[in-house]
């Protein structure tokens, strides 16, 4: 069973940056697409970035141009670089691979 462990969340002022990391166990990391999702209180979980095994990335309009997803297959790690953060980016951020989810990491952006 795949285990995903996120890190890098925290409190940041609006306009600031954070970098999230997700370490995946197992040897199947490189052949799978990876995604970052977020869930704010009272809202549904939403996709914020996805990267295929070949490195193709997709983003919703809400984060396009501010967030960047990348992966290091040698380290079994996927990253989410978040710049120009806004208060509405406040949420718990989750890493996803197929049916597996991490425990989440809190990101709080103060105005």
N, C-alpha and C positions, 0 to 999 in steps of 0.2 A: 504494500500500500504506500502510495506517495504521501510524503509529509512536506508541507510548505510552512516556512517560518518567515514572517515579515518583521522588518525593523526599520527604524528611521523616522517614525512619526514624532510629533511634538507640537509645541506651541510656537507660532510665528506671527509677526505682524503682517498686515496686509501689504502686498508688494514684495514680500520676502520669498525665500526659496527653501525647499526641502527635497531631500533625495531618499526615496524609499527603496529598500532592498527585499528580495524574497529568495530565500535559499530553498532549493528543492532536493529531496532525497531521491535516491534511485538512479538508474542508468538510462531512463527513457526521456530525460529532460530535453535533449537536443532535437528529438523528433516531434515534439509537441508544441502547439501554439500555447502562448501564455497570455494571461489577461490580468489587468488591474481593475477592480470594481470599487465602488464606494457606496456607503449607506449612511445617510443623515437621519437624525431622529424623526420618526413619523413619515419617512419617505421610503420608497422601494430602492432596492439595490440596483445600481446602474453601472454600466460599463464605462470606464474612462480611458482605457487604452488596451490595445491588443497587438501582439507581435507573433507572426507565424514562425515556423521552424526556419524558413528562409530569410527572415528578417523584414518581411513586409509589415508595415504598421498601419493601424487605423485609430482614429480618434473621433469622438463626437464634437460637434461645433463648440460646445461649452468649454472645452479645454484645448482645442486645436490652436497651435502656436504658442501655448504656454507649457504644456506637458510633453515630455519625451520619454517613450519607453525604449529600453534597450536590453540586450541579453548577452551574457558571457557563458557560452556553453561549457567552457573548460572549468568554470566555477559553479555550474548548475545554478546560476543566479540570474534573476531578471530585476531590472531597476526601473524606477519611475522618477524622473527628474521633474520637479514641479517648480515653475518660476511664476513670478507675478501673481502670487496667490491672493485670493479674494476671500472675504468672510464666507461666501456661499460655497467655498471648497471644503468647509469644515465637515468632517464625516469620519467614520471608521473606514479605512482602506483595506481591501482584501486582495490577496493574490489567488489566482485560479489556474489550474491545469486540469483539463477534462472534468472529472467529477470531484476533484479534490479542492479544498479551500484551506487557506491559512486561518489563523486565529484572529487576524485583523490588527491594525495599528491605528491609533487615534491621531488625526490631524486636526488641529484647531488653529484657525486664522482669526486674529483679533483685528478689529477696525481701528 
